Amino acid sequence: MESTPQPVLESPEKETPPHRRRRSGQVHIAFLPLIFLLGLGVGYLAWNRPQPPTAPQATAEPTSPPEAIKRYDVPVDDDPTLGPANAPITFIMYSDYECPFCKKWYDEVFKPLSVDYATQVRFVYKDFPLYGLHDSAAPAAEAANCAGEQGKYWEYQDKLFSMEMKLETGSYKKYAQDLSLDSAKFEECLSSRRYEAEVKADYDFAARMGIQSTPTFFINGLALVGAQPLEVFRDLLDQELAGKIP
């Protein structure tokens, strides 16, 4: 596993182009800035990207008030969504279909969250293929978007993250057949590279923010880096729903 540098996230201007056991501890608000901004060093590096300066460590006395928690402005645009449009929480996921940590998070965290918080969270998927490191990630993302044209984005995503087959054109077509998609329309979309620019636009926006690893998340604008355990996300979502995070 490669170590992940500490990202410094900036908010660039937007351009045109669902019974659980809880841990005894919670993600206390006083420690949220460290968790959000530093992460826990999980995920792959973006390849050959200049490194931003390291975020300073908090050194406030225990009696001092917690630092203000930054919420980042990450637009949803026309990205694939799952859950009510008016959900109180928007959960944005920057991910890569070839990233083993993304698959681990998808299997162990996303699936239970999407059931337990089905009416409270709108999940949004954004592409961050690690160009130069994961050569199949961007084409896989394009294939998922082609499936989305036929209303099967999330089902197709499940196929991709199953990793039943290698990420390659033949697999993309087989997954489309398995989901009973119109093969001719899917293959035309795939061969035309219709979503190449859209996938790259997701990546470019995230890169300008300083994102360097996958998976990276924005929960109502609160940044969380790495394939953190399920309990971390449950605690954060519950505190956000209860209005405990400023």
ZIHUDA-V358401 format. One record per run of one state. SS is the DSSP state (H for helix, E for strand, C for the rest). FROM is the first residue (numbers start at 1). TO is the last residue. If there is no record, write none. Layout:
ss: <SS;SS>
from: <FROM;FROM>
to: <TO;TO>
This chain:
ss: <C;H;C;E;C;E;C;E;C;H;C;E;C;H;C;H;C;H;C;H;C;H;C;E;C;E;C;E;C;H;C>
from: <1;29;39;44;46;81;83;89;96;100;117;121;128;137;149;153;163;169;179;183;193;196;210;213;215;216;220;222;226;230;242>
to: <28;38;43;45;80;82;88;95;99;116;120;127;136;148;152;162;168;178;182;192;195;209;212;214;215;219;221;225;229;241;246>
